[in-house]
Amino acid sequence: MNRHDTAAAMIETRLLKMEVGDDSIQLSSETDMATEMAYAQGDIDCSEYQGYVERRHRARTRHFRNQLKRLGVPYDNAACSVAH
């Protein structure tokens, strides 16, 4: 495996865990760090970097929305904010 493949596999593994519901801050931080380091070292290109960041953001957003729902906090999807 070359550096790109290794970096992509490492990031993919973590993103898949996040997408299936592992919502730990540690995993989120590891994913963020792996993405940033791979991009900074030139192991992934700009479009890959952006795609990974967007996937991580979507996973975290789902997690936070689920937390709000569990807590019974009204959430306005249209406005993307907590309803007051």
C-alpha angles and dihedrals in degrees: 000000000000124000093267093053092046093050093045092049092049093050094042092052092054095044091051090053090051092047093054093052112277097139100173118142089225092059091045090051093047090051092049093048094047091050095047094047094047091051094044091051093047094246092126128031130236096267092050090048092051092047092052092047091050092049091050091049092050091050092050091046090053089049093051093046090051090050091052090049092050090050092049094242111153110242124197107211094188093057094033091225141097111276115241 
